[in-house]
Amino acid sequence: MPKYYIQSGTVRTVVSAEDAQRAALWAVHKAMQQVIPTYDDALATPEAKAAQAGKGEVFILDATIRLSEQGFDRDDCDTLPTFQVVTEWNQLMVALDRLQDWL
């Protein structure tokens, strides 16, 4: 499975994924779970999240998500609009919620 170097705002991480789109979705998921409870047993309380934000340990996305299989800070990286990836992430979360209700 390919490894992707992802950069956007304060996010700088390496993810193994089948393709760049899925790697970008994972980065958005990591950022979104800081502020939105994405599952019932969320580990962090709102107070813990506020403390984390106070330390500057918050993922903040930029307008684009940069992805490369070669490394960080590459001019030849792929870019995806963050809004597009967040929209797709939201659609996935809605589908998972509906599936959970169905089961």
C-alpha positions in Angstrom: 0.0 0.0 0.0 1.5 3.4 -1.0 2.6 5.9 1.7 1.4 9.5 1.3 3.0 12.6 2.8 0.1 15.0 3.6 0.3 18.7 4.2 -2.5 21.2 4.8 -2.4 24.1 7.3 -0.9 22.7 10.5 -1.4 19.1 9.4 1.8 17.3 8.4 1.4 13.5 8.5 2.2 10.3 6.7 -0.6 7.9 5.8 -0.7 4.5 4.1 -3.7 4.4 1.8 -4.8 2.8 -1.5 -4.8 6.2 -3.2 -4.4 9.9 -2.7 -8.1 10.6 -2.3 -8.3 8.1 0.6 -5.2 9.5 2.2 -6.8 13.0 2.1 -10.0 11.6 3.6 -8.0 10.2 6.5 -6.3 13.6 7.1 -9.7 15.4 7.1 -11.1 12.7 9.5 -8.2 13.3 11.9 -8.9 17.1 11.8 -12.6 16.8 12.1 -12.7 14.4 15.0 -11.1 17.2 17.1 -14.3 19.2 17.0 -17.1 16.8 16.0 -17.8 13.6 17.9 -17.5 11.0 15.0 -18.5 8.1 17.1 -20.3 7.4 20.4 -17.2 6.5 22.5 -15.2 9.6 21.6 -12.1 9.5 23.8 -11.7 13.2 24.4 -14.1 15.3 26.4 -14.8 18.9 25.2 -12.6 20.0 28.1 -9.7 17.8 27.0 -10.1 19.1 23.5 -10.0 22.7 24.7 -6.9 22.0 26.7 -5.3 20.4 23.6 -6.2 23.5 21.6 -4.7 25.7 24.3 -1.4 24.0 23.8 -1.5 24.6 20.1 -1.9 20.9 19.3 -4.7 21.4 16.9 -5.0 20.3 13.3 -6.1 23.2 11.1 -6.6 22.6 7.4 -5.7 25.1 4.6 -7.7 25.6 1.5 -5.9 22.8 -0.3 -4.5 19.4 0.8 -1.1 18.6 -0.7 -0.2 14.9 -1.2 3.0 13.3 -2.3 4.4 9.8 -2.3 8.0 11.3 -2.4 8.0 13.5 0.8 7.0 16.8 2.3 7.4 20.2 0.6 7.5 18.9 -2.9 6.6 21.1 -5.9 5.4 18.1 -7.8 2.7 17.1 -5.3 -0.9 16.5 -6.0 -3.4 19.0 -4.5 -7.0 18.6 -3.7 -9.5 21.3 -2.6 -10.1 20.9 1.1 -13.8 21.7 0.8 -14.2 18.9 -1.8 -12.6 16.4 0.6 -14.6 17.6 3.6 -17.8 17.3 1.6 -16.9 13.7 0.7 -16.0 13.0 4.3 -19.4 14.3 5.4 -21.1 12.1 2.9 -19.2 9.1 4.3 -20.1 10.0 7.9 -23.8 10.3 6.9 -23.7 6.9 5.1 -22.1 5.3 8.2 -24.7 6.8 10.5 -27.5 5.5 8.3 -25.9 2.0 8.1 -25.5 2.0 11.9 -29.2 2.9 12.3 -30.1 0.2 9.8 -28.2 -2.5 11.7 
